[in-house]
Amino acid sequence: MDKPDPFANATLCTHCGYCLPVCPTYQSDNDETHSPRGRVSIILALRNGTLSVDEAARTLSTCLVCRACHVACPAGVKPAKLVSLMRGRQPEPATRLSHWLHLVTDHPGRTALAARLLRWYQASGLQRLLRGSRLLRLIPPLQRLEALLPRHRADPIPEFPPRPLQSTARVALLCGCMARLFHPRTAPATANLLALAGCEVVLPQGFGCCGAPYRESGDRQAFLRQARATLTAFANAPPVDAVLCDSAICAVTIQGYARALSHDPQLAQPARELSARIVDLAGYLLPRLTARGIRFGSPGGQSVTYHDHCQTRYGLGIIEEPRKLLDVLPATRHELVAPGSIGACCGAGGVYMLRHPEHARAIRADKLAAIQATGSDLVAASNPGCILHLEAGLAESGSRTQVRHIAELIWTAYRNRTNHTREKP
């Protein structure tokens, strides 16, 4: 019996062009090889033996795997999935900077130490001193990473973990490695909101990284290593009713464990169980906060715009839930308009913004213009990579618009609650 052809989906492409307007790299570069149908042609050339694996891998490395093309294609072609399959055959090599990051983020202890050092670096004035010198320019990759650091904030970090409240459910909170490293207020805000919603919050011990960066680069061995470590952390945790993630990419990645580990005799069942328990944070919080009659004040601005995480929008179909959660706030909510569609990618793509900085910046430019056109004070998002990338771009442009994790905005609004009712825009 012949083995199934993993690239057979590429043969469905009719080169109609419906994918072109939604592809961030094509819109930025106007290069056919950087479009979904161009990538499908490369996959077909590889499949037919007219292109080598090395040649295909180099060209396909510019794909953000945002999956917008999956929704746009009338023929059911999945170019991003085909690119991921290709990367599984020829993983993208780790850069020196991504290697350093993984050494930190794969291990929770190292992440916590690095996060404390980053806060000291900013609070001590050393960041201001280094940025004013020429030292960072001597190491361009490090300079690019340093430029992504969020602005230093002196406001206190919420209590974490929150004090136990009378609870009606027990949930596990997976705190993403990038959020723990760069956004220390995200996990505490999320945990406090869950407690406010009547949940006992369990933090699985030993959780480092879910494996998302390795999944994106095609390093299956490293991805499976992190998936096994995540499943081990849950095996040692008490039973829970649901699992929530404060980082959107973690939710996307862990929901894929069931498929990725389906042939593992020991881990297939735990992977299926964990994947099935992943619940969208906004969708989980809204009915519970509403049922308890929780009131909210200002989130820190008069208007807010929501930025979609691409794989959450196009992969999981989660669109309305975060918007409905933001609508409980006494703030006008804007949708992003041209340039860039509502779901247009910001160009972060995990370590893509470090691997392809010029591409990432060019793609981000349209998103920043769309944000600034709304006149919003705040941008809410659910993925730490997007938050880093957007905040750095807005700061560079001199904008006063702030980017915050959606849970942090909601928790801030709760802390600022007043007796006034929400005014409709």
N, C-alpha and C positions, 0 to 999 in steps of 0.2 A: 504493500500500500504506500502510495506516494505521501511524503510529508506535506502538510499544508504550507502554502506560500505566504510568509509573513507580510510580504509587500503587495499582495494581490489587490488590496484596496486602492492602490495607486492607479490601477487600470480603469477605474470608474471615472477618472477625470476627463471632462470634455473640453477643458481649457476655455470655459465660458467667460471667466473674468469676474464672477460675482465675489470672489475672495479678495480682489485687489483693493477695494475701498476700505476694507476692515483690517488689512494687514499693516501693522505699524512700521515694519522695516521697509515695505514697498512704498508706503506713503512718504517715508522719510528720504529714501534713496532713489526712488523711481528707477529701480534696477530689477529687471524681470527675474534674475536669479535669486533675488531677495523677496520674491513673492511666493505665496503658497503653490500656485500652479507651476512656477519655475522650480520650486523644490520637488514637486511631484515628478517633473521631467527628469530631474537629477536622480531621483530614486529609481525611475524606470530605466534610465541609462545604466545605473548600477546593476539593476536586476537583469538587464539584457547583456551585461558584460562589456559594454562600451565605455564604461567609466570605472576607475579603480576606487577602492574603499577610501584611500587617502584623499583622492581628489574630491569625492563626494563629501567626506567629512569636513574638509576645509570650507567648502561652500555652504554647507548646512549649519555651520557653527553660528551663523548670525541669526538663526531662528530663536525667538523668545519663548516659543512653545505656549503662547497665550491662549490658543484654541479658538480665537474669534472666527477663524476660517471654517471651523467645524460647523458652526451655526449658520454661516453664510452659504455653504455649499449645497446646491439643490440635488446633487448626485450622491451625497453621503460620503464624500472623500474626507479623510481625516489626516491632513498633512502634518499636523503637529505630532500625532501619534506615530506616523511614519518616520519623522525625524528622530523621535525618541527611540524607535526600534533601531534606526541606523546608529545612533550614539551607543546603543547597547553592544553593537559590533565593534565600534571604534570609539571608545570613551574619549571625551575631550580631556586633554592633559591638564592637570592642576597647575595653576600659576603659583609662583612663590607666595604671593599674597593670600590666595585662597587656601594654600597649604597651611600658612600660619593661622588663618581664621579657623580652619577645621581643628587644628591642634587645641584651640581654646574652646570652641563651641561643642565639640563632641563630648566634652567632659564637664559635668555640672560644677565641680569644684573650681576648675580653671575659669569657667565662665563667670562665676561669682567673684573671684579674685580680680579678673580683668575688668569687670564692671566697677568694682571699687576703685581700681587704679584710674580708670577713665574719669570717674567723678572727681577724684583728687586732682587729676591733670587739668581739668577745667576750672575747678574751684580755686586752685592754688595760684592761678595766673600764669602757669607754665604754658598753657595753650596760647594765650595772647602773646607771650614772649616768643614762642617758636614761630607762630604765624607771622610775626613782624620781622623775623630773621630770614636768612636764605638757606637754613639747614634742611628744611623739608624738601626744598627743590632738588637737593642732591639725590633723593630717593623718590622718583616720580610715583611708583605704585603706592608707597606709604603716604605721599602727599595727597593722592586721590582718595585714599581711605580716610585720612584725617579730615579732609574737606567735607566728608559725609557726616561727620559727627554732629548730632543735634545740638542746638544752642544750649548753653548751660542755664539751668533753672534753679533758683534758690528756694522755690516753694517746697514744703515738706512732702515726703513720700508717704502715701497712706499706710496705715497699720497693716502688717502682713506677717503671717496669715491673720485674717480678721478674728475678733473674739467670737466664740461660739454663740449662736442664737438658737431659739427654738426652731427646729427645722422639720420640714415635711418630706425632704428628699436628700439623698446623699449623691453628690456628683464628684467626678474627678476633674481637676483642672490641669491641663498640660500647658506649661509655660514655655513658649518657644525660645530657643537659644538666642536668636537675634534680638528678641524683645528683652530678654533678661540682660543681655550685654549692653544694648544701646538705649533702651527705654525702661528704666527701673520702675516707673509708675504704672506700667501696663498691667502686670500681673496683680499687684495689690488692688488696683481699681476693679479689675475683673472679679477677683475673689470677694471683695467687699460687696459688689453688686449681686453676686450669687448668694451671699449670706443674707443680703437685704431681701432677696426674692424667696427666702425660706429654705436655703440649701445648706447642708453640711458640706464643706469643701474639703476634699482629699487631694493632697499633692503627692503624686507617686514619687518615691524617693529614688534617686539615681538616674532620673531622666536627663539626658544630655541633648541630643539632636535626633529628630525623627528620621533623618536621612534625605530630606528634600533636596539639598544641593547635589548629592550624589545621584539621585534619581534624575535630576535635570541634565547632568553631565554624562550620564550613561554608565557610571561606575557601579555596576550591579553588586559587586562583591562588598564594597563599602556601604551601599544602601542596605543590603541584607544584614550586615553587621549592626547597623544602627536600628533597623527594624527589630531584630532579635533583642537588642538591649532595651528597647522600649517595651516590648512584650514582657520581658523579665521584670521591669519596673512595675508593670501592672499585675503580674503574677504575685508579687509581694505586697500588693495594696489590698485594702478591704474591698468587698463587693460594692459596686456603685450602680445607680439607676441610669446614669448617662455620663458621657465623656465630652468635655468642652475644651476648645483650644483658644488661647488668646492670640494666636497667629494663624491667619487664614491658610497659609501654605501648609501648615502642620495638619489642619483638618483635611485638606485635599490629599495630602500624602498618605495619611493614616487610613483614610477610606480606601486607598489602593492596596493596603497590606493584604487584604483577603485574596486578591488576584495574584499579587506578587509572590505570596507564600503558599499558593494553593497546592503545590506539589511537595511541600515540606511535611514529612510524616509526623513530626513533633509539633510544628508551629502552625499548621494550616487551620486547625480548629480555634486556637487562641486568636489568630489573626482575623478570622471571620467574626468572632465575638467582639473583638475590639472595634473593628471597622463598623459593625452594625450599631455600636453604642455612640458613635460620633454624632453630635448634634450641633446645629448652627447656633452660635452664641446669641445673636440678636433675636432669632426666632424663639429661643428658649426663654430669654429674659422678659420679652415684652408682655406676654399674657400673665406671667407671675407678678411682675411689678404692677401691672394694671389691676390685677385682682386684689392686691394689697393696698390699693389706693395711694400709692407713692406719689408725692408731689415733687416737682422739679423747678429750680430757678434757672438763672442764666448759666449757660455752659462756658461763659467767658467771652461771648460776642453776641451780636445781634442777628447774624446770619451764618449759615453753615451749608457746605456743599459736600456731598458724599462721593468718594472716589472708590470705584469698584476694583477689587482684586480680580485680574483677568480669569484665572483658573477657577476661582469661586463662582464667578458669573457664568462663564461658558462651560466649565466642567461640571459644576454641581447645580447650576441653574438658580443660585441664590441671588435674587435681585431686589425684591420688595422688602424682605425682612429687615435689613439694616435701615432702610429709608423710613419704614413705619416706626422703628424704635426712635429714630431722630425726631420724628414728628411729635413725640411727647414733650419736647423741649419748647420753651417760650422763645423760639428763634425762627426766623424765616429760612426755609430750606430751598436751595437753588439746585437745579439740574445743570450739568455741564452741557454746553452747546458748542457749535463749531467755533474755532477749529478743533477737530477731534470729536468723535461721537461720545455718547454717554459712557460707553464701556471701553473707550480707547485706552490702550496700554500706556503706562508712564515711562516705560523703558528700563525699569529696575531689573526685573527678571532674575532675582536672587543675585548670584555673583556675576551675572551678565554685565551689570553696570561697572564692574571692575575689569572684566575680561574684554569688553568692547566699549570703552568709555565714550568714544566719539559717537558711536551709534546710539548709545543710551542717552547722551545729552541731546542729540538731534531729535530723538523721539519725544523726550521730555519737554522740549520747547513748545510743542503744540499743546500739551497738557497744561503747562504753566499759563499759556495764553488763555486757554479756556477757563482756568480757575480765576485768573485775574479779571476776565470779562464778566464774571458773576458778581464781582465786588464783595465776595464773602469775607468775613473776618476769620472763619475757621474752615478747615478741611478735615472731615472725618474719614478714617480709613481703618481697615482691619488687618493689614499685613505690614510687618515692620520694615521690610525692604522697600515697599512703596513709600512709607512714611519717611524713611531716611532720604530717599532719592528726591522726593518732592520738597521736603523741608530744606534740603541743601540748595535746590534750584531756586526756591522762593527767597531764601536768605541772600543768595548770590545776586539776585535781581533787585534787592533792596525792598522787597515786599514785606509788609507787616502781617500778612496772612499767616496764621499758625496752622500746623498740621498735627493732629492728635488722633490717637487710637480711639475708636468709637466708645469703648468702655470707659476710658479716661474722661471723655466729654460727658458721658451720662453720669459718672460718679461726681464730677465737678459740679454738674447741675444739681445733683441731689444735695451736695454740701452747701450749695448756694440757694437752696430752696427758700421761697418766701410765701406769703399768703396770696400773691396775685395769681390770677388764672391766666392760662396761655392765650395770647392774642393771636388771632388768625391773620396771616399775611394778606 
